[in-house]
């Protein structure tokens, strides 16, 4: 928990609509400490959530609290918030150090304090060797790291990152993910929105899934994966004789169907992935045939999102 024992972010039955369009629909959640991935397709409500948190729009109903404070009654919470928007708004002719230093000055630091703090955060994001180069010469990934440095210069407790990995090459993504993980390790509360589900999976301790403005799921990855047990899974087995192996599976409790998608492949359908895997070894041994591979095509975050969204159409 944060210093005042209240969560960094608290939404209570919060809704926001734009005419007939629902941006956020009756969402309640509390987030504090570590990295939280905010996931969902376009139009899910991610941008609306961040705009509410940054005080750019007001909820039509319910409440938003930052560190226990209503941000529309006091701007004090924003002294503890760092924000990285998806949009590119940078001065190409400025050096990274000058850019971050200027923003540090806006937080009330002296010129010397701002310069020192700027150098510190640019070093933290891995740009100390290029901090005196002009931003116009930076790659997309380097620019994203400058934006993160600018959000960290006043040592915030809550960092909100809107699509920080978007448009970055794989090396830049790895670097940015490392920075985000380290912020979480330091006890900061970090919100990260992204469409890159596999990479969010590598950095998040907690995941929030939004769809059509509704909170679809919240929890750590293992807890959300447990929700998948209520949905069908496929196990694909490459083997010598799929039909004889299928005969062994059809009478087993966790199996509700089998398919033969192509020659030498058996697809097992189950509502309990762990139970199905527990009987796999003995049945394969019993079949007395060679199995070359076993695949779980539904065991990924993308499929998880699809299953959860499918359940609320």
N, C-alpha and C positions, 0 to 999 in steps of 0.2 A: 504493500500500500504506500501511497505518497505520504509526505511528512505529516499532513493533517488528518491522516487516517480516513480520508474519503477518496473514492476512486477518481482518477484523472478525468475520466469521461463517464457521464451518466445520462442516459436517455430514458425517460419514463413516459410510455404510451405516446410517443412522439409521431406526429403526422405532418406532412407538408404536401400541399397540392397546388398545381398551377392551372387554374380554371378546372377543366374536366380531367386533367392529367394528374395522376397520383405520383409524387416523387418519393415519398416515404409514407408507409402505412402502418401506424400503431406499433412502432418499434420501441422495445425496451431492452436496454443492455447496459452493463457496467464493465469498464475496461480499465485495468491498472497494472502497470509493470510488464516488461517484456515486449515482444513483437507480436502484433496481431495482423494477420492478412485479411483484407476486406475484398472478397471475391464476388464475382457475378458478371453476367453479360452486360453489354451496353444497355442503358436504360434501367438497370437493376436498382439504382438508388445510391450508388457509391458517391457520385458527385454531389447529390443533394445532402447526403450525410456530412460530407466534408464542408460544404458551404454553411450548413447549420452550425457545425463546430467552430468555424472561423467567424461566425457572426455576420455573414454576408446576407443571409436570409433568416427570417423568423419562422418558427413552427406555427402551423394553424391550430394545432392542439398539442397537449402534452408539454413536457419541459426538457430543456437541455442544461446540464450543469458541467462546468469545467472546474475541477478541484473544489466541488461543492458550491460554486458561485454561479449565479445566473449572469451570463456574459452580456446580456442586454441591460443589466442594472449596474454593472461595473466592468470596466475594461482591464482590471487588475489581472485576471487569469492569463491574458495574452502575453504578459511579461514572462510567463512560464511555458509558452507555446512557440515551437518552430515549425514553419510551414514551407513545403516545397510544392509548388503548383506544377501541373503538367505543361502549361504554356511556357514559351521561351521569351523572357523579357530580360535581356542583358545588354549592357553597353559594350559593343564589340571593341571599342578603342581602349577600354580600361584593362588593366592587368587584373588577374584573379585576386591578388592581394589588395589592390586599390578598391575593387568592387566589394569585397567582404568587409574591408576596413570602413568604407563609407556607410555600410549598413550597420556596422557595430557602433558607429558614432551616433546613429539615429536612436540607439538604445541607451544613450546617455554616457557612453564611455569617453574618456579623454582620448586625445589623438594617440598618445603612447599606449594606453590600455587597448584601444581598438586595434592598433597595429600588431601588438603582441598577441591578442586573442585571435586575430585573423590568421597570423602565421601558425598558431597552435592548431586551429581547426583545419586549415589547409593541409597541414602535416598529417592530421588524423585521417583525412580522406585520401591520403597518398599523393598529394600534389605539391609537396614542398619544393621539389626540384624545378617546377614550372610556374611557381606562384607569381613570378614577375614577367610572365609572357602575356600578350594581349589575348583577351577572350575570343576574339575573332579567329584566332589560329587554333582554337581548341576543337577536339572531336566532340561528338554528341555525348559520349560517355564521360569525358572530362568536364564538359559543361554541367552535366547532371551532378557530378561530385562537387563542383563549385557551388551549385545551388544548395546542396546538402550542407556544405561548410557554412554558407550564409545563414541557413536555418539554425545552425548549432552555435553561432558566434556568441550568443548571450546566455549559453548554458541552460537551455530549456529543459523542463521535466517531461513535456509531451511533445513528440515530433510527429507531424502528419505529412506523409509522403504520397502524393498523388501520381500514380503510374511512374515511379522513378526508374524503372527498367525499360520503359517504352522506347523503342528505336535504338537501343544500345547494342553494340556487338557483344559476342559471348564473353570476351575478356573483360569488357567494361561491366557487364552484368555481374560477373564473378566478383569483381572488385567492390561494386556497390553493395552486393549481398553481404560481403564480409564486413563492410562498414555498418550495415543495418544490424547484423547479428551482434556486433560488438556493442552497439548502443543498447540493445536489449540486455546483454550481459552486464552492462553497467547500471542496470536498474531503471533505465529510462522507459517510458511508455511510448511505443512506436506503432503508429497505424500506417499500413502500407496497402495501397490498392494496386491491383494488377490483373491483367488477363493471362499472364504467363504462370499457369497454375503449378507446373512442375517445379519452377524456381521458387515460388512462394512456399511450396512444401519444404524446400530446403532451408528456409530462414524463419518460418513462423513457429511460435509456441502455441498460438491460438488462432483460430480461423473463424471469421464471420462470413456467412454466405447470404447475399441478398438477391431477391428476384422479384421484379415488378413492384419494388418498393417495400416488400415484406422481408422480415427476418426469417430466412429459411432454416438456418442452423447456426449454432455458436458453440465453441468448445475446442479442446485440443484435437489434433488430427486423429488420434486413436479413438476418441469419443465419437467423432463424426463418422469415422470409418465403421464403427459399430452400428450406426444407423443403416449402413449398407446391407447388413445381414437380413434386413426386412425386404430387400429387393433381390430379384434374380441375378445370379452370377453365372458366368460361363467358365468352364475349365476345358481347355483344348489340349488333347493328348495326341501326339504323333506316334503311331504304332503300326505293327505289321498287319493286324486283323481287327479293325475297329468294331466290326459287328459282333464278334465273339466277346470282346471286352465290354461292349455295351450291354450284352445280355447279363453280365455279372452286376452291372450298376443299376439296372432298371428296378430291381426289387429292393434296393436300399432306401432307407428312410429319408435322407436329405436330398435324394435325387428325384426331380419331377419330370425330367425329359432328357432325351438324347437326340443329337443330330449328326449327320455325316457331311460336313461342309465341302470336303474334297477327298480324293483318294488318300488313304492312309491317315486320315484325321477323324478323331471322335470328339464331338462337343458335348460335354455334360452340363446340364442346367440344374442349378441348386438354389435354394433360399438360405442355405447355411454354409458359407464357404469353408469355415474352419472344420465343421463336421464332415464335409465332403473330403477335405484334405486328410482328415484322420483315417478314413477308410481306404484312401487311394493306395497306399503301399501294399496292404494285404491283398487287395483285389488284383493288383498288377502282378504280384507274385503268383497268385492263384491262376491267372490267365496263362502263365508260362510263355509269355511272348516278349519280344524286345520292344521297349518304349524308348524313343529317341529324345523326346522333349515333352514338358508339361508347361502350358502357358496359362496365365490369368489375365485375359484381355480387359476385364472390367476392374482390375485392382489398381486404379490410378485416380488421381484427384479430378481429372476431367470427367471421367465416367461417373464419379461420385456426384459431381455437380449436376450432370445430366439426369441421374436418377432422382435426386432431390427435387429438381425443377419439374421433372415429369410427374411427381407426386402431387403437385399443387396447381396443375393447369386448370 
